[in-house]
Amino acid sequence: MSCGHRLCELIGGACSIAIQRSRGCRPNITARTVADAIFDEVRSLLPRVDTDREAAIRLAAIVRREALDGRQLLAHVRSDEPELAPALERLCSRRSSSEPA
């Protein structure tokens, strides 16, 4: 069964952006903001993702790493880099089963 993320469909295999985390306490030692370099890299990857599997894999790794550090990249993009939001949302939001691929 597909996870519904367009990015994962481009990569193939299991969901590439989901994280597994235990519900225990952990110190919040990471920054609450996304570094400008991350936004720059995402900006450079987005135009290539549909045709370059390596770019898709790298973008999925960034999304996953940011989530593991307690930062939801899509939420930060929506507020800090809104011009990137539509493309990232298309790739990282789950589609309903009635939406076309």
N, C-alpha and C positions, 0 to 999 in steps of 0.2 A: 504494500500500500504506500502510495506517495505521501510525503509530508505536506505537499502543497506549495512549497517555496519554489519559485521560478529558478532561483539561483541553484538550488539542489538538483533540479531537473537538468540544468545545463552541465553540471558536474557529473551526475550519474551516481548510482549507489544510494547508500543511506543518507539521511538528513545530515547536511554539512554544517549547519549553523546552530543546531540544538545543543544545549549544554546540560550536563548532569551534575548536580551539586547536592550534597547532603544538607540537611536542614540545621546543622549545628551552628554554634556561635563561631564567628571568626572576626578577627580585628579588621576594621575598615582602614587599610593602610594605603589604598590607591587614591589617586587624584579623582575628583568628582567631575572634572572636565575632560573632554577629548582634546588631545594635542592637535595643534594646527597641522603638523606633519601627517597625521592620520587623515584629516580632511583632504589634504593635498593628494595623498596616495589614493584615496577613494575616488577623488575627482579624476585622476589619471586612469583608473581601472574601469570606471563605469562605461565609457564608450567602447571598450574592447570586450567586455564580458560575454556578449552574445556570440562572438566569433572566436574567442581565445579562451580555451578551457583553463589554461594556467592563470589568466587574469581572474576568472571565476573562482578558482581554488584560492587564490590569494585574497580576494574580497571576502570569501566565506571565512577564512582564517582570521581576518581582521574583525569581522562581526562577532565571531565566537570569542576571540581574545578579549574584546571590549566587554562582552557580556560576562565573561568570567571575572573581570575586574570590577564588575558592578556598574558598568556603563552601557546603556542601551543605545547603540549607535544611531539607529533610526530616529529615536526621540531627540537626540542631540542634533542630528542633521536637520530635523524639522525646525528647531529653534535657532541654531547657529549658522547653518548653511542651507537655507530653504530652497535654493536653486537645485540642490542635489536630491532633495526629498522625493520627487516623483519617480526618478529612476531607481533609487534605492528601495523605495516602497514597492515598486513593481517586482523587484527581485527578492525581497526579504519578507514581504507580508504573505501570509497563507491565502491562497485562492479558495473560494468555495468550489464545490464540485460542479456547479453549473456554469462557472466561468470558462471561457475558451483558453486553451493553452497558448 
